[in-house]
Amino acid sequence: MLLAVLAVAHFLIFARSGVPMSFSIIPVLAWAGLRFTTSTVVVVTALSAATVLALTYVGQGPFAVLSPAGQTTYAQFVILVL
């Protein structure tokens, strides 16, 4: 169930939204932190960070409209918050 929720959240938040919505993944990760074990939350957070990096690297996702320096800065800030 967690993977399904995470996949839908990543699609809705990272694949089609703008910069302000990119931080909306935090409630999903908070829910995972309250509901699942620590090791599961670490894996989910790592998957979220990898998704942000992969989408930024290929020029997709919420940071695609920014300059390369802006893409890097925002991607690092999202990963820092996660």
Rosetta silent file (secondary structure, phi, psi, omega in degrees, C-alpha in Angstrom):
SEQUENCE: MLLAVLAVAHFLIFARSGVPMSFSIIPVLAWAGLRFTTSTVVVVTALSAATVLALTYVGQGPFAVLSPAGQTTYAQFVILVL
SCORE:     score description
SCORE:     0.000 S_00000001
   1 L     0.000  -39.412  179.960    0.000    0.000    0.000 S_00000001
   2 H   -61.916  -42.337 -179.746    2.836    2.372    0.816 S_00000001
   3 H   -65.511  -36.324  177.620    4.430    1.910   -2.601 S_00000001
   4 H   -66.118  -45.062  178.541    1.123    2.605   -4.337 S_00000001
   5 H   -62.883  -42.426  179.780    0.570    5.793   -2.331 S_00000001
   6 H   -64.740  -41.417  179.708    4.162    6.860   -2.954 S_00000001
   7 H   -63.957  -44.596  178.729    3.904    6.198   -6.703 S_00000001
   8 H   -64.683  -43.181  179.542    0.689    8.212   -7.020 S_00000001
   9 H   -62.573  -42.609  178.503    2.112   11.026   -4.892 S_00000001
  10 H   -63.689  -41.420 -179.951    5.290   11.178   -6.984 S_00000001
  11 H   -64.388  -46.316 -177.380    3.299   11.260  -10.195 S_00000001
  12 H   -70.339  -35.988 -173.408    0.954   13.994   -8.995 S_00000001
  13 H   -89.749  -51.030 -171.863    3.573   16.112   -7.259 S_00000001
  14 H   -88.727  -33.986 -172.608    6.831   15.733   -9.173 S_00000001
  15 H   -81.975  -24.868 -171.973    5.807   14.851  -12.709 S_00000001
  16 L  -130.841    2.945 -172.278    3.170   17.508  -13.338 S_00000001
  17 L  -113.564  175.677  179.406    3.382   20.322  -10.811 S_00000001
  18 L   -93.250 -175.663 -175.784    5.381   23.467  -10.176 S_00000001
  19 H   -57.846  -45.165 -178.019    8.005   24.343   -7.602 S_00000001
  20 H   -61.229  -33.035 -179.444    5.631   25.165   -4.695 S_00000001
  21 H   -76.248  -13.138 -176.371    3.930   21.761   -4.986 S_00000001
  22 H   -65.802  -19.599  178.656    7.228   19.877   -4.838 S_00000001
  23 H   -89.577    1.459  179.674    7.188   20.068   -1.052 S_00000001
  24 H   -73.461   -5.428  176.507    3.788   18.358   -0.865 S_00000001
  25 H   -74.588  -16.788 -176.447    5.514   14.989   -0.591 S_00000001
  26 H   -60.793  -43.854  177.011    6.315   15.778    3.058 S_00000001
  27 H   -61.151  -34.499  177.595    2.883   14.718    4.438 S_00000001
  28 H   -65.466  -42.480  178.553    3.197   11.376    2.647 S_00000001
  29 H   -69.528  -33.754  176.301    6.623   10.837    4.194 S_00000001
  30 H   -66.193  -41.800  176.134    5.328   11.944    7.604 S_00000001
  31 H   -60.462  -43.401  178.400    2.501    9.410    7.321 S_00000001
  32 H   -62.726  -38.373  179.160    5.041    6.722    6.429 S_00000001
  33 H   -65.259  -32.740  178.833    7.145    7.738    9.424 S_00000001
  34 H   -82.138  -26.642 -171.233    4.213    7.328   11.781 S_00000001
  35 H   -99.526  -30.628 -170.971    2.905    4.108   10.260 S_00000001
  36 L  -117.802  174.819 -178.480    5.948    2.052    9.222 S_00000001
  37 L   -73.240  166.006 -178.892    9.336    1.000   10.587 S_00000001
  38 H   -61.668  -43.058 -179.076   12.424    3.154   10.453 S_00000001
  39 H   -64.192  -35.633  177.123   14.091    1.082    7.752 S_00000001
  40 H   -65.890  -41.405 -179.984   10.994    1.356    5.557 S_00000001
  41 H   -66.767  -36.414  176.816   10.929    5.128    5.969 S_00000001
  42 H   -62.781  -43.189  179.207   14.612    5.353    5.062 S_00000001
  43 H   -65.411  -42.960  179.542   13.960    3.427    1.842 S_00000001
  44 H   -63.633  -42.162  178.487   10.910    5.565    0.999 S_00000001
  45 H   -65.698  -40.536  177.266   12.852    8.775    1.619 S_00000001
  46 H   -63.955  -39.015  176.417   15.742    7.522   -0.517 S_00000001
  47 H   -64.612  -38.654  177.645   13.301    6.685   -3.322 S_00000001
  48 H   -65.260  -43.045  178.248   11.814   10.162   -3.087 S_00000001
  49 H   -64.365  -40.690  178.969   15.248   11.762   -3.240 S_00000001
  50 H   -65.231  -36.489  177.459   16.210    9.569   -6.196 S_00000001
  51 H   -63.980  -44.740  178.372   13.009   10.575   -7.993 S_00000001
  52 H   -60.344  -46.918 -178.985   13.765   14.272   -7.495 S_00000001
  53 H   -64.888  -43.656 -178.118   17.324   13.823   -8.757 S_00000001
  54 H   -64.598  -45.409  179.390   16.337   11.688  -11.757 S_00000001
  55 H   -65.637  -37.387  178.019   13.590   14.045  -12.910 S_00000001
  56 H   -67.805  -39.901 -178.403   15.847   17.061  -12.472 S_00000001
  57 H   -63.195  -38.880 -178.445   18.681   15.356  -14.340 S_00000001
  58 L   -90.090    3.179  176.048   16.539   14.609  -17.401 S_00000001
  59 L    80.070   25.598  178.616   14.953   18.058  -17.386 S_00000001
  60 L  -115.862 -179.845  175.615   11.486   16.969  -16.272 S_00000001
  61 L    84.477 -168.907 -172.603    9.446   17.532  -13.150 S_00000001
  62 L   -69.854  -17.604 -176.167    8.687   20.679  -11.220 S_00000001
  63 L  -100.084    5.799 -175.462   12.120   22.235  -11.713 S_00000001
  64 L   -65.117  -26.370 -177.054   12.268   21.912  -15.516 S_00000001
  65 L   -82.456   -7.921 -177.994   11.276   25.544  -16.077 S_00000001
  66 L   -88.759  166.911  173.752   14.202   26.876  -14.033 S_00000001
  67 L   -69.006  163.948  178.524   17.759   27.578  -15.117 S_00000001
  68 H   -56.517  -38.590  177.791   20.295   24.794  -14.535 S_00000001
  69 H   -67.064  -39.092  177.608   21.563   26.562  -11.416 S_00000001
  70 H   -67.042  -38.681  176.794   17.995   26.970  -10.169 S_00000001
  71 H   -59.887  -46.726 -179.435   17.239   23.313  -10.864 S_00000001
  72 H   -63.776  -44.226 -178.664   20.228   22.235   -8.828 S_00000001
  73 H   -62.978  -48.286 -178.929   19.448   24.603   -5.968 S_00000001
  74 H   -67.719  -39.011  177.748   15.801   23.599   -5.663 S_00000001
  75 H   -62.175  -42.955  178.023   16.544   19.878   -6.005 S_00000001
  76 H   -65.184  -36.221 -179.632   19.129   20.115   -3.221 S_00000001
  77 H   -69.594  -39.948  177.383   16.710   22.069   -1.036 S_00000001
  78 H   -62.986  -43.716  179.790   13.929   19.491   -1.482 S_00000001
  79 H   -66.049  -36.682  176.663   16.353   16.686   -0.600 S_00000001
  80 H   -61.856  -41.926 -179.895   17.539   18.666    2.411 S_00000001
  81 H   -68.507  -36.670 -179.892   13.963   19.030    3.637 S_00000001
  82 L   -63.379    0.000    0.000   13.239   15.331    3.090 S_00000001
